Amino acid sequence: MKTPLEDIKVLDLSHALAGPFCSTMLADYGARVYKIEPPGSGDISRAWGSPMPGGETAYFTSLHRNKLGLTLDFKHPAGRETFLSMVEKCDVVLENYRLGVLERLGLGYEVARKRNPGIVYCSISGFGQDGPYRERAALDLIVQAESGMISVTGEPGTSGARCGTSVADLTAGMNATIGILMALKVKAQTGQGQYVDVSMLEGQLALLGTMLASHLADGVVPEPMGTAYKALLPYQTFKTRTRDLALAVGSDKLWRAFCPLIGKPDMTADARFATNRARDLNREALVAELQAVFLTRSYEEWQALFVEHGIPVGAINDLAEVVRHPQVTARGAIVEMNHPTAGTTRMVGPPIRMSATPGSVRTPAPTLGQHTEVALQEVLGLGAAEIAALRAAGAMGPSTPD
């Protein structure tokens, strides 16, 4: 059975997280992804995260499965020409270099499209390809800060907190995936490629869209609310006799079903709490009353009661509990892969389930330069002597055995 993207060839020049997250999604669903790294050091993320045998890290091995790894030295004329020759044979270029670096090397979009008018060339950057911030260096933390994400995250009364995961990077990676797939759809119809400009900043603005809309409507500047949510309540965590409980009463209809369950049927008629708007205006009194009620029983008792009656409820799991979670286990969401040097590695599998053309984790992350010869043979049809000549000329670093 075919995979959705098995006829797509991607030249992945990206590093760190945003770009590689995009190329991993493409690779999981069948794209042939050629991860091009600089010789010697390779992708900076090879040094990130928990160490594993063979000098690998869990961060890199989980993020680069299903890809072929090769090295090219873009400072060398033969390395640059080899890349542009590959552009002629591929469908997508993905990069997240600092603004202008690839253009100065003669490897930017304008050069690439002259070699292949059908190329889809996607650039991920912190702030986009134009505007006054376009040349600023931007890692995830910086964009979370500049976008306002930190200002609305964390406990009340604080100056905010970074989201626990690299949400700016990951959102940019997902947006790049969507942009590339849309551009490929246009290419299928017209034969023409295009440039895809993905900004981490604008990805965060999209996530903050409803909060920004509210601010633009009423002028109120949102602040950190802990686990609470301005638009709905009760919609937050509460303490119980055993562990914290996450509760999401998402409508007035659900509120009217909820109150009798906790022994407070009178709250449905109380003018302070009868509607979501009224509850928002009387948030402090409502939360205090509900917190007192939740402390009378254990989490396990509340969970059983709420699940039975369709009230959204959840536990505050740590990641060790998530790995053992019965739903995660039942869905096979954590997968195993045997890496040639790191051994058995576990990671999160493809998140999108497709009945006819599913994604999968098929091959481990490459060691640095592992597939240089294979990639040049596949894409350019080069023979052993031609590849040896390129290597001797300094166009690429040494590769490890396939």
C-alpha positions, 0 to 999 in steps of 0.5 A: 500500500502506498504512503501519502508522500512516497513520490516526494523528495525533500532536501532538508537543510534545516537544523535544531527543532522547527525545520526537522519537526516539519521534515519528520512529519513529511518522512513519517508519511512517506516522503524521501527526506535527504537530511543534509548536514555540514561535515564535521559538526553536523546538526547542532541538535546532535548535542542536545538532550539525554545522552545515549550509547554511541555518542547519540542523543535521545533528542536527535534520534527521536527527531530524525527517524525515516531520513537519509543523512548526507554531508555537503560542504556549502563553502566548497564550490563542488558542494554547492553545485552538487546541492543545486544538481539535487535541486533539479531532481527534487520537489522540496527544499526546507531550510531555517538558516539565518536570513541571507546566508543561503543567498550569499552562498548562491543557494537561495530560492531565486537560484534554485527555481532557475534550476527547477521551476517546480521547486517548493522552497520553504524557509522557516525563520523567527520573524519572517523574511521581511520587516524590521526584525527579519535579521534577528536571531530567534530561538523558541524562547525569544519568540515565545517572549516577543509574541506575548505567549509568555505574558499569558502563561504561568501563575497569576501575579507573575510576569509569565512563564515559558511553555513547557515545550518548545511551542514556537518551534513546533508550531512553525514546523507544523505550519511549514508542513501545511505550507509545503503540502499546499504548495505541492498541491498547486504544483500538481495542478500547474507544474510551478513551485513557489516560495513558502515563508514561515514565521515562528512569530506569526505561528504564535499569533495564530495560537493566541488568535482568540485572546488577541481578538478579545483584547482588540475588542475590549482593550483588556490586556490578558495576564497569566491565569495559571490553569484557568481560562478567561473564556470559560469557567469552571475550566481549571485545576482543583485540589482534591483529598488525593491529587489535583483534578482538571475540570472543564465545564464547557457550556451552561448546559453542562454547568446545569448537569454538573452542579447537582453532581457535586451536591450544589444544585442551588448554584444553577439558579444563583444569579452570580453563577447561572451563566458563563458570563456571570461566572466570569464576573464572580470568578473568585467566589465561584472558585473558592466555593468549588475548591471547598467542595472538591476537598471533600473527596478523593480524585478517584471518587470525583473522576468516577462520578464525572466520567459516568455523567459525561463531565470532562475531567482529567488527572495531572499526569507527569511524563512517566505516567503518560508513558504508562497511560492506558490510552497511550498504550492502547493506541501504540503511541510510543514506538520502538526503533533499533538505532545502529549505535544507540541501540533500542530507542523509544519515541512518540510515533506519527500523530495522524492516523490514516486508515488507508495510508498510515504513517510509520517509523521505519528507519532510525535517525542517520549517523552523520553522513551515513547515506551520502553515497546512497543519496547521491546515487539515488538522486543524481545517479552518480557512480562510485568513482564520481562520488569518490572524486567529489569526496577527494575534492573536499565537497563532503566530509567522511561518511560512516558505513551504510 
